Amino acid sequence: MNNGNIKRITDEEKLISEKFDFIINKYIKSATEISNTFGFAGPSKISGFRSKSRKDNLLIVHMESLEKHFHIPVEVFDKNIPIEDISKMIEEYRDDKFAKQLGQDRLNNILNNMFNNTNKIIFDKLQGIFYAHMYPSNQYGGSIKDGVSITETIINDDYSVIDEYGNKGILRIGQYQSFIFKVSRDEKDINVIRFHNRDLMYGDFRYVILSNQNGTTNETVNFGFYSRKKHTPKEVKRILGDDISKLQLKLDLEFNARIG
């Protein structure tokens, strides 16, 4: 008898077929459910799941589709994973996926409640060019002139922010306060700038910024003010006052040394 045309089923293909049957019976309930989800003409079309070949890209797509639509991780089809371990793997995968999604949903809800970037009245007052004025933590930085820092900042119509030194960020509008999160151009530091929405009715308004002292991980809390107008250093000093210590709080290095 000539068996040359008979396709021999390998042990690995047999294991995949058994796993597939187990998954259908316990987690999907019917092959028809898969056919309807994937748009197959009938259950017979899913026979490709039972054929094992690492070169079979369609099989990989099928497995990834099971993961996406039925939360069956692709890893369960690994030849080194016994059928006895499948249920535990699926349940752990689903628990982890649910927890992550729940956490993300909660985070999104919190952020949506905190920040309302649809507030056009506030945004119209912020969009465009502003000048940030303050006493810098480093009196010898490149943006310093006559002891003060004056930095041109642009708030774009997509809420992105960029200053004249290439530091980029994003504006987030809250109900009562708004924030600008900026990343330094070397992407080592994130600066957080906060101000009150009610102060926007004035020409100049104060802000507080949490940043690092130049080239270090030592934080500085700094008060300054934004203005549509670029003030002269003399005007900036008059508005800020002469006592820098009232406008800055730098990390106490002795306190830092005592930690731990």
Backbone as CSV, one residue per row, in Angstrom:
resi,resn,N_x,N_y,N_z,CA_x,CA_y,CA_z,C_x,C_y,C_z
1,MET,0.852,-1.189,0.000,0.000,0.000,0.000,0.889,1.241,0.000
2,ASN,0.534,2.234,-0.852,1.317,3.457,-0.943,0.758,4.507,0.002
3,ASN,1.500,4.807,1.016,1.057,5.806,1.994,1.730,7.148,1.776
4,GLY,2.288,7.371,0.599,3.032,8.590,0.343,2.194,9.842,0.445
5,ASN,0.897,9.736,0.198,0.025,10.904,0.229,-0.652,11.115,1.585
6,ILE,-0.354,10.201,2.528,-0.984,10.321,3.838,-0.159,11.269,4.703
7,LYS,-0.821,12.328,5.213,-0.128,13.300,6.074,-0.012,12.731,7.473
8,ARG,1.195,12.621,7.945,1.415,12.096,9.288,1.288,13.228,10.310
9,ILE,0.535,13.002,11.346,0.328,13.995,12.399,1.440,13.850,13.425
10,THR,2.167,14.907,13.645,3.264,14.878,14.604,2.720,14.949,16.030
11,ASP,3.567,14.584,16.989,3.172,14.655,18.398,2.828,16.095,18.791
12,GLU,3.582,17.042,18.215,3.345,18.438,18.559,2.001,18.908,18.026
13,GLU,1.660,18.502,16.797,0.363,18.860,16.233,-0.771,18.222,17.027
14,LYS,-0.561,17.006,17.456,-1.568,16.323,18.266,-1.787,17.068,19.587
15,LEU,-0.690,17.518,20.204,-0.803,18.242,21.470,-1.551,19.559,21.278
16,ILE,-1.256,20.254,20.194,-1.947,21.513,19.925,-3.428,21.266,19.717
17,SER,-3.763,20.213,18.979,-5.173,19.894,18.739,-5.891,19.579,20.045
18,GLU,-5.219,18.834,20.928,-5.820,18.505,22.221,-6.002,19.769,23.078
19,LYS,-5.021,20.641,23.037,-5.130,21.895,23.786,-6.286,22.738,23.260
20,PHE,-6.394,22.768,21.938,-7.450,23.542,21.313,-8.827,23.024,21.725
21,ASP,-8.984,21.698,21.719,-10.259,21.103,22.147,-10.550,21.437,23.610
22,PHE,-9.529,21.358,24.447,-9.689,21.668,25.873,-10.141,23.112,26.060
23,ILE,-9.498,24.020,25.350,-9.826,25.446,25.479,-11.242,25.733,24.998
24,ILE,-11.634,25.136,23.890,-12.995,25.344,23.380,-14.017,24.855,24.392
25,ASN,-13.817,23.645,24.896,-14.808,23.039,25.792,-14.913,23.781,27.124
26,LYS,-13.792,24.282,27.649,-13.823,24.883,28.984,-14.007,26.390,28.960
27,TYR,-13.469,27.075,27.943,-13.440,28.535,27.987,-14.228,29.228,26.884
28,ILE,-14.490,28.547,25.785,-15.194,29.205,24.689,-16.553,28.571,24.438
29,LYS,-16.703,27.315,24.807,-17.968,26.580,24.774,-18.313,25.989,23.414
30,SER,-17.946,26.659,22.310,-18.247,26.075,21.006,-17.346,26.649,19.930
31,ALA,-17.084,25.803,18.897,-16.302,26.269,17.751,-17.076,27.314,16.968
32,THR,-18.408,27.244,17.046,-19.234,28.221,16.340,-18.979,29.637,16.857
33,GLU,-18.732,29.746,18.157,-18.448,31.047,18.754,-17.194,31.664,18.133
34,ILE,-16.186,30.824,17.905,-14.963,31.306,17.267,-15.253,31.714,15.827
35,SER,-15.997,30.869,15.116,-16.325,31.163,13.721,-17.065,32.483,13.592
36,ASN,-18.031,32.707,14.471,-18.796,33.961,14.415,-17.923,35.174,14.729
37,THR,-17.035,35.011,15.707,-16.170,36.121,16.093,-15.179,36.476,14.992
38,PHE,-14.614,35.440,14.352,-13.598,35.675,13.329,-14.188,35.864,11.935
39,GLY,-15.500,35.678,11.805,-16.131,35.860,10.508,-15.940,34.687,9.563
40,PHE,-15.692,33.469,10.130,-15.567,32.284,9.287,-16.943,31.842,8.808
41,ALA,-16.958,31.136,7.678,-18.237,30.661,7.133,-18.856,29.582,8.006
42,GLY,-18.025,28.811,8.672,-18.537,27.758,9.535,-17.445,27.199,10.407
43,PRO,-17.788,26.324,11.361,-16.797,25.771,12.285,-15.669,25.026,11.598
44,SER,-15.928,24.492,10.403,-14.892,23.726,9.722,-13.688,24.587,9.356
45,LYS,-13.898,25.891,9.261,-12.821,26.798,8.861,-11.746,26.950,9.936
46,ILE,-12.050,26.512,11.146,-11.069,26.692,12.211,-10.104,25.515,12.310
47,SER,-10.142,24.621,11.322,-9.236,23.479,11.354,-7.775,23.905,11.322
48,GLY,-7.518,25.114,10.817,-6.148,25.621,10.766,-5.519,25.732,12.141
49,PHE,-6.354,25.826,13.182,-5.816,25.876,14.541,-5.115,24.568,14.911
50,ARG,-5.516,23.494,14.268,-5.018,22.182,14.657,-3.756,21.791,13.887
51,SER,-3.381,22.599,12.921,-2.194,22.310,12.118,-1.024,23.100,12.658
52,LYS,0.067,22.410,12.967,1.203,23.072,13.618,2.365,23.227,12.662
53,SER,2.730,24.478,12.411,3.947,24.776,11.673,4.384,26.182,12.037
54,ARG,5.589,26.323,12.494,6.079,27.636,12.877,6.140,28.569,11.671
55,LYS,6.124,27.993,10.462,6.135,28.807,9.255,4.723,29.193,8.823
56,ASP,3.740,28.660,9.533,2.344,28.930,9.185,1.908,30.232,9.854
57,ASN,2.042,31.346,9.145,1.704,32.653,9.712,0.231,32.750,10.068
58,LEU,-0.599,32.035,9.311,-2.036,32.072,9.591,-2.326,31.484,10.960
59,LEU,-1.608,30.417,11.317,-1.795,29.818,12.635,-1.448,30.821,13.736
60,ILE,-0.352,31.550,13.552,0.045,32.543,14.542,-1.027,33.619,14.674
61,VAL,-1.587,34.055,13.558,-2.665,35.048,13.591,-3.865,34.508,14.347
62,HIS,-4.183,33.215,14.127,-5.299,32.588,14.839,-5.057,32.613,16.348
63,MET,-3.849,32.258,16.743,-3.529,32.234,18.177,-3.601,33.631,18.781
64,GLU,-3.071,34.596,18.080,-3.130,35.976,18.569,-4.565,36.473,18.638
65,SER,-5.401,36.005,17.727,-6.815,36.386,17.740,-7.530,35.777,18.941
66,LEU,-7.163,34.548,19.283,-7.733,33.931,20.483,-7.366,34.753,21.720
67,GLU,-6.134,35.236,21.754,-5.699,36.052,22.887,-6.476,37.352,22.947
68,LYS,-6.654,38.000,21.804,-7.319,39.299,21.771,-8.800,39.190,22.100
69,HIS,-9.492,38.223,21.491,-10.949,38.159,21.608,-11.436,37.298,22.766
70,PHE,-10.657,36.261,23.125,-11.119,35.347,24.171,-10.166,35.292,25.366
71,HIS,-9.125,36.108,25.347,-8.179,36.204,26.464,-7.527,34.856,26.769
72,ILE,-7.097,34.174,25.695,-6.342,32.931,25.812,-4.911,33.240,25.423
73,PRO,-3.976,33.271,26.353,-2.605,33.670,26.007,-1.960,32.708,25.019
74,VAL,-1.228,33.264,24.083,-0.564,32.457,23.060,0.356,31.420,23.681
75,GLU,0.944,31.751,24.819,1.943,30.873,25.434,1.409,29.485,25.773
76,VAL,0.089,29.323,25.915,-0.435,28.001,26.293,-0.202,26.971,25.201
77,PHE,0.059,27.426,23.967,0.270,26.492,22.870,1.727,26.068,22.748
78,ASP,2.575,26.579,23.611,3.978,26.171,23.598,4.069,24.674,23.862
79,LYS,4.919,24.006,23.098,5.024,22.545,23.199,5.506,22.086,24.571
80,ASN,6.146,22.973,25.312,6.667,22.602,26.632,5.651,22.810,27.749
81,ILE,4.489,23.357,27.405,3.438,23.588,28.392,2.442,22.429,28.349
82,PRO,2.311,21.653,29.426,1.347,20.545,29.438,-0.079,21.054,29.567
83,ILE,-1.031,20.253,29.141,-2.446,20.632,29.205,-2.849,20.945,30.640
84,GLU,-2.259,20.245,31.599,-2.626,20.434,33.006,-2.357,21.856,33.491
85,ASP,-1.458,22.568,32.838,-1.098,23.920,33.273,-1.904,25.016,32.582
86,ILE,-2.710,24.634,31.603,-3.387,25.640,30.781,-4.360,26.482,31.602
87,SER,-5.193,25.841,32.420,-6.204,26.582,33.177,-5.573,27.629,34.075
88,LYS,-4.512,27.246,34.775,-3.835,28.190,35.663,-3.279,29.371,34.883
89,MET,-2.684,29.086,33.728,-2.105,30.154,32.914,-3.177,31.109,32.403
90,ILE,-4.296,30.554,31.956,-5.380,31.394,31.435,-5.967,32.255,32.544
91,GLU,-6.212,31.656,33.700,-6.818,32.401,34.801,-5.876,33.502,35.311
92,GLU,-4.593,33.205,35.408,-3.634,34.231,35.832,-3.554,35.354,34.804
93,TYR,-3.570,34.982,33.534,-3.518,35.986,32.470,-4.747,36.890,32.527
94,ARG,-5.917,36.286,32.708,-7.151,37.077,32.747,-7.208,37.950,33.992
95,ASP,-6.778,37.408,35.129,-6.765,38.217,36.363,-5.852,39.414,36.206
96,ASP,-4.662,39.179,35.628,-3.699,40.254,35.446,-4.224,41.287,34.450
97,LYS,-4.818,40.803,33.374,-5.355,41.704,32.349,-6.490,42.549,32.927
98,PHE,-7.361,41.921,33.707,-8.480,42.645,34.300,-7.981,43.691,35.289
99,ALA,-7.007,43.291,36.105,-6.475,44.227,37.105,-5.820,45.422,36.436
100,LYS,-5.063,45.153,35.369,-4.403,46.252,34.663,-5.427,47.175,34.029
101,GLN,-6.459,46.573,33.416,-7.471,47.401,32.756,-8.267,48.195,33.781
102,LEU,-8.588,47.537,34.905,-9.310,48.232,35.971,-8.475,49.388,36.497
103,GLY,-7.179,49.124,36.703,-6.302,50.180,37.176,-6.196,51.321,36.184
104,GLN,-6.110,50.967,34.882,-6.009,52.000,33.865,-7.299,52.804,33.776
105,ASP,-8.441,52.102,33.856,-9.729,52.799,33.813,-9.874,53.761,34.982
106,ARG,-9.464,53.292,36.164,-9.544,54.160,37.343,-8.636,55.363,37.190
107,LEU,-7.422,55.097,36.672,-6.485,56.196,36.473,-7.032,57.198,35.465
108,ASN,-7.607,56.688,34.362,-8.173,57.583,33.348,-9.310,58.413,33.920
109,ASN,-10.145,57.781,34.759,-11.256,58.515,35.369,-10.742,59.608,36.302
110,ILE,-9.715,59.262,37.072,-9.130,60.249,37.981,-8.552,61.414,37.191
111,LEU,-7.791,61.084,36.133,-7.172,62.136,35.329,-8.222,62.986,34.636
112,ASN,-9.291,62.336,34.139,-10.347,63.094,33.469,-11.054,64.036,34.428
113,ASN,-11.201,63.584,35.683,-11.832,64.438,36.685,-10.890,65.561,37.134
114,MET,-9.595,65.244,37.142,-8.618,66.249,37.570,-8.383,67.306,36.507
115,PHE,-8.262,66.860,35.253,-7.882,67.767,34.177,-8.975,67.840,33.122
116,ASN,-9.344,69.061,32.776,-10.410,69.283,31.797,-9.876,70.171,30.683
117,ASN,-9.245,69.531,29.703,-8.649,70.303,28.621,-9.678,70.782,27.613
118,THR,-10.957,70.636,27.935,-11.997,71.184,27.067,-12.426,72.573,27.533
119,ASN,-11.799,73.074,28.599,-12.149,74.398,29.114,-11.533,75.461,28.205
120,LYS,-12.314,75.870,27.209,-11.800,76.786,26.187,-11.525,78.181,26.753
121,ILE,-12.300,78.582,27.743,-12.100,79.918,28.325,-10.705,80.020,28.928
122,ILE,-10.325,79.004,29.705,-9.001,78.994,30.318,-7.926,78.854,29.245
123,PHE,-8.153,77.953,28.307,-7.126,77.715,27.287,-6.873,78.960,26.439
124,ASP,-7.940,79.682,26.104,-7.767,80.899,25.303,-6.881,81.918,26.020
125,LYS,-6.922,81.891,27.360,-6.095,82.826,28.130,-4.636,82.371,28.198
126,LEU,-4.407,81.100,27.878,-3.064,80.543,28.021,-2.343,80.341,26.699
127,GLN,-3.070,80.137,25.635,-2.437,79.820,24.365,-1.576,80.985,23.870
128,GLY,-0.428,80.652,23.314,0.446,81.675,22.762,1.744,81.806,23.534
129,ILE,2.337,82.981,23.468,3.654,83.224,24.066,3.535,83.838,25.452
130,PHE,4.272,83.255,26.386,4.424,83.802,27.727,5.907,83.905,28.055
131,TYR,6.194,84.735,29.041,7.565,84.826,29.556,7.552,84.437,31.026
132,ALA,8.386,83.457,31.362,8.508,83.007,32.747,9.636,83.773,33.414
133,HIS,9.317,84.436,34.521,10.297,85.251,35.248,10.506,84.667,36.649
134,MET,11.769,84.514,37.054,12.043,84.017,38.398,13.516,84.206,38.729
135,TYR,13.826,83.984,40.018,15.213,83.871,40.414,15.628,82.410,40.180
136,PRO,16.670,82.172,39.443,17.057,80.789,39.144,17.769,80.130,40.314
137,SER,17.750,78.792,40.323,18.475,78.064,41.362,19.968,78.155,41.125
138,ASN,20.358,78.316,39.871,21.763,78.485,39.519,21.948,79.882,38.946
139,GLN,22.628,80.736,39.675,22.775,82.133,39.269,23.683,82.325,38.061
140,TYR,24.290,81.228,37.597,25.239,81.365,36.496,24.817,80.548,35.273
141,GLY,23.529,80.187,35.191,23.039,79.423,34.055,22.970,80.259,32.788
142,GLY,22.754,79.567,31.658,22.752,80.247,30.378,21.584,81.187,30.170
143,SER,20.504,81.004,30.908,19.325,81.855,30.726,19.304,83.034,31.698
144,ILE,20.411,83.245,32.431,20.441,84.263,33.473,20.948,85.588,32.914
145,LYS,20.243,86.654,33.275,20.676,87.998,32.901,20.438,88.912,34.094
146,ASP,21.529,89.487,34.578,21.436,90.397,35.723,20.767,89.740,36.923
147,GLY,21.040,88.435,37.113,20.560,87.744,38.307,19.158,87.182,38.237
148,VAL,18.458,87.327,37.106,17.112,86.772,36.978,17.032,85.912,35.723
149,SER,16.065,85.016,35.728,15.831,84.156,34.574,14.558,84.611,33.868
150,ILE,14.655,84.834,32.566,13.496,85.224,31.754,13.452,84.276,30.561
151,THR,12.430,83.425,30.513,12.379,82.371,29.506,11.099,82.467,28.683
152,GLU,11.261,82.600,27.385,10.096,82.610,26.494,9.524,81.202,26.385
153,THR,8.225,81.103,26.566,7.526,79.818,26.530,6.328,79.928,25.601
154,ILE,6.150,78.913,24.755,5.022,78.902,23.821,4.076,77.762,24.178
155,ILE,2.783,78.091,24.330,1.737,77.085,24.518,0.979,76.980,23.198
156,ASN,1.080,75.823,22.550,0.503,75.627,21.217,-0.958,75.218,21.281
157,ASP,-1.605,75.216,20.103,-3.039,74.918,20.066,-3.358,73.454,20.344
158,ASP,-2.343,72.571,20.393,-2.558,71.167,20.761,-2.161,70.910,22.213
159,TYR,-1.992,71.986,22.993,-1.651,71.934,24.414,-0.180,71.568,24.664
160,SER,0.591,71.395,23.614,2.020,71.157,23.800,2.699,72.466,24.190
161,VAL,3.818,72.337,24.883,4.555,73.489,25.399,6.023,73.339,25.018
162,ILE,6.639,74.431,24.627,8.072,74.417,24.357,8.649,75.773,24.738
163,ASP,9.851,75.745,25.319,10.483,77.031,25.652,11.662,77.279,24.719
164,GLU,12.255,78.433,24.852,13.285,78.856,23.899,14.551,78.023,23.976
165,TYR,14.685,77.181,25.009,15.866,76.339,25.146,15.604,74.890,24.725
166,GLY,14.439,74.652,24.149,14.133,73.322,23.632,13.536,72.362,24.624
167,ASN,13.216,72.832,25.839,12.521,71.977,26.804,11.060,71.873,26.401
168,LYS,10.540,70.650,26.333,9.196,70.430,25.830,8.280,69.893,26.924
169,GLY,6.978,70.099,26.746,6.036,69.607,27.742,4.608,69.664,27.265
170,ILE,3.697,69.617,28.229,2.263,69.571,27.941,1.516,70.371,29.002
171,LEU,0.469,71.040,28.579,-0.409,71.786,29.503,-1.580,70.905,29.894
172,ARG,-1.906,70.907,31.183,-3.081,70.186,31.678,-3.906,71.159,32.511
173,ILE,-5.169,71.349,32.105,-6.049,72.314,32.744,-6.946,71.615,33.749
174,GLY,-6.855,72.020,35.004,-7.723,71.478,36.034,-8.873,72.421,36.326
175,GLN,-9.746,72.016,37.237,-10.912,72.838,37.548,-10.510,74.150,38.214
176,TYR,-9.545,74.083,39.125,-9.129,75.274,39.849,-7.674,75.642,39.596
177,GLN,-6.843,74.635,39.366,-5.437,74.887,39.062,-5.084,74.190,37.750
178,SER,-4.055,74.695,37.113,-3.543,74.062,35.908,-2.055,73.778,36.070
179,PHE,-1.553,72.872,35.231,-0.173,72.418,35.333,0.500,72.427,33.971
180,ILE,1.773,72.681,33.985,2.621,72.443,32.826,3.681,71.436,33.250
181,PHE,3.722,70.319,32.568,4.746,69.310,32.812,5.779,69.444,31.690
182,LYS,6.998,69.747,32.051,8.045,69.940,31.046,9.191,68.958,31.270
183,VAL,9.707,68.424,30.169,10.851,67.532,30.218,12.060,68.300,29.712
184,SER,13.155,68.235,30.469,14.361,68.935,30.040,14.842,68.376,28.712
185,ARG,15.541,69.171,27.959,15.934,68.763,26.603,16.850,67.547,26.605
186,ASP,17.561,67.294,27.709,18.361,66.074,27.798,17.543,64.911,28.363
187,GLU,16.251,65.169,28.628,15.280,64.160,29.084,15.666,63.525,30.415
188,LYS,16.412,64.246,31.230,16.794,63.714,32.537,15.848,64.164,33.648
189,ASP,15.212,65.313,33.461,14.398,65.881,34.531,12.997,66.232,34.027
190,ILE,12.034,66.088,34.922,10.672,66.557,34.669,10.405,67.719,35.615
191,ASN,10.019,68.847,35.064,9.667,70.018,35.867,8.147,70.140,35.919
192,VAL,7.638,70.464,37.083,6.193,70.607,37.279,5.894,72.054,37.657
193,ILE,5.070,72.695,36.853,4.706,74.098,37.080,3.208,74.167,37.377
194,ARG,2.846,74.831,38.462,1.434,74.931,38.843,1.034,76.383,39.032
195,PHE,-0.197,76.713,38.609,-0.727,78.060,38.828,-2.242,77.980,38.961
196,HIS,-2.838,79.025,39.517,-4.282,79.055,39.759,-5.009,79.671,38.561
197,ASN,-6.087,79.023,38.162,-6.847,79.511,37.002,-7.417,80.910,37.246
198,ARG,-7.822,81.171,38.479,-8.447,82.463,38.755,-7.472,83.624,38.586
199,ASP,-6.164,83.318,38.667,-5.167,84.373,38.527,-4.957,84.796,37.078
200,LEU,-5.554,84.034,36.142,-5.321,84.316,34.725,-6.007,85.598,34.271
201,MET,-6.924,86.117,35.079,-7.616,87.341,34.691,-6.693,88.553,34.764
202,TYR,-5.556,88.396,35.436,-4.621,89.503,35.556,-3.565,89.398,34.453
203,GLY,-2.882,90.476,34.186,-1.866,90.460,33.140,-0.702,89.548,33.483
204,ASP,-0.259,89.598,34.735,0.802,88.730,35.225,0.192,87.785,36.255
205,PHE,0.683,86.565,36.328,0.178,85.645,37.358,1.326,84.773,37.843
206,ARG,1.251,84.432,39.122,2.346,83.704,39.748,2.248,82.210,39.437
207,TYR,3.373,81.555,39.550,3.426,80.102,39.440,4.426,79.581,40.462
208,VAL,4.334,78.282,40.731,5.342,77.614,41.539,5.855,76.443,40.717
209,ILE,7.161,76.274,40.727,7.770,75.216,39.919,8.619,74.310,40.796
210,LEU,8.440,73.006,40.602,9.281,72.005,41.251,10.263,71.506,40.199
211,SER,11.543,71.706,40.456,12.568,71.311,39.489,13.809,70.855,40.236
212,ASN,14.800,70.452,39.490,16.083,70.087,40.084,17.083,71.222,39.892
213,GLN,17.965,71.373,40.877,19.063,72.311,40.692,19.951,71.793,39.565
214,ASN,20.436,72.676,38.766,21.131,72.314,37.532,22.177,71.221,37.743
215,GLY,22.031,70.143,36.968,23.023,69.074,36.978,23.004,68.189,38.199
216,THR,21.976,68.289,39.033,21.901,67.468,40.241,20.510,66.845,40.350
217,THR,20.339,66.005,41.355,19.017,65.460,41.680,18.422,66.170,42.887
218,ASN,18.962,67.313,43.230,18.504,68.075,44.396,17.379,69.021,43.995
219,GLU,16.215,68.808,44.598,15.037,69.572,44.212,15.076,71.020,44.696
220,THR,14.375,71.850,43.926,14.160,73.242,44.284,12.701,73.592,44.055
221,VAL,12.087,74.256,45.020,10.746,74.824,44.844,10.939,76.319,44.628
222,ASN,10.404,76.820,43.524,10.701,78.190,43.121,9.417,78.916,42.743
223,PHE,9.252,80.125,43.258,8.118,80.962,42.861,8.571,81.951,41.795
224,GLY,7.694,82.167,40.817,7.960,83.146,39.781,6.656,83.663,39.224
225,PHE,6.710,84.352,38.096,5.460,84.814,37.496,5.554,84.764,35.972
226,TYR,4.399,84.490,35.371,4.258,84.500,33.919,3.695,85.844,33.485
227,SER,4.071,86.241,32.283,3.558,87.483,31.732,3.592,87.399,30.217
228,ARG,2.623,88.054,29.580,2.684,88.182,28.131,3.817,89.128,27.729
229,LYS,4.175,89.979,28.674,5.222,90.967,28.421,6.561,90.453,28.945
230,LYS,7.607,90.714,28.189,8.945,90.390,28.655,9.466,91.573,29.460
231,HIS,9.492,91.399,30.783,9.920,92.480,31.664,11.441,92.629,31.635
232,THR,11.903,93.798,31.982,13.343,94.010,32.133,13.804,93.383,33.436
233,PRO,15.072,93.020,33.548,15.570,92.471,34.809,15.257,93.357,36.005
234,LYS,15.322,94.661,35.817,15.022,95.579,36.915,13.569,95.444,37.349
235,GLU,12.666,95.345,36.386,11.243,95.181,36.714,10.994,93.837,37.394
236,VAL,11.684,92.804,36.915,11.526,91.468,37.506,11.935,91.483,38.972
237,LYS,13.053,92.106,39.269,13.526,92.177,40.659,12.570,92.974,41.532
238,ARG,11.987,94.019,40.952,11.044,94.824,41.730,9.819,93.992,42.097
239,ILE,9.327,93.198,41.132,8.129,92.387,41.377,8.441,91.224,42.312
240,LEU,9.559,90.563,42.101,9.904,89.408,42.927,10.327,89.817,44.334
241,GLY,10.945,90.971,44.447,11.497,91.395,45.734,12.965,91.038,45.819
242,ASP,13.642,91.603,46.803,15.096,91.442,46.906,15.533,90.181,47.647
243,ASP,14.629,89.597,48.442,15.019,88.466,49.292,14.712,87.152,48.565
244,ILE,15.743,86.580,47.953,15.550,85.338,47.188,15.073,84.207,48.083
245,SER,15.495,84.194,49.353,15.134,83.100,50.258,13.624,82.986,50.466
246,LYS,12.896,84.086,50.230,11.439,84.052,50.369,10.758,83.430,49.149
247,LEU,11.516,83.244,48.089,10.952,82.755,46.833,11.492,81.391,46.428
248,GLN,12.417,80.848,47.222,13.028,79.564,46.896,13.149,78.684,48.135
249,LEU,12.971,77.402,47.909,13.273,76.416,48.944,14.103,75.327,48.279
250,LYS,15.341,75.229,48.672,16.232,74.217,48.101,16.369,73.051,49.060
251,LEU,16.609,71.876,48.498,16.797,70.690,49.321,17.898,70.914,50.339
252,ASP,17.585,70.621,51.599,18.571,70.693,52.673,19.449,69.444,52.580
253,LEU,20.695,69.608,52.208,21.581,68.467,51.997,21.849,67.702,53.293
254,GLU,21.823,68.399,54.425,22.004,67.704,55.703,20.813,66.804,55.981
255,PHE,19.613,67.305,55.686,18.411,66.469,55.812,18.512,65.257,54.901
256,ASN,18.971,65.484,53.661,19.095,64.399,52.703,20.071,63.348,53.194
257,ALA,21.151,63.790,53.829,22.175,62.861,54.327,21.668,62.013,55.484
258,ARG,20.704,62.557,56.246,20.184,61.823,57.401,19.179,60.745,57.016
259,ILE,18.682,60.819,55.792,17.713,59.811,55.353,18.409,58.474,55.144
260,GLY,17.893,57.445,55.747,18.462,56.110,55.570,19.718,55.899,56.374
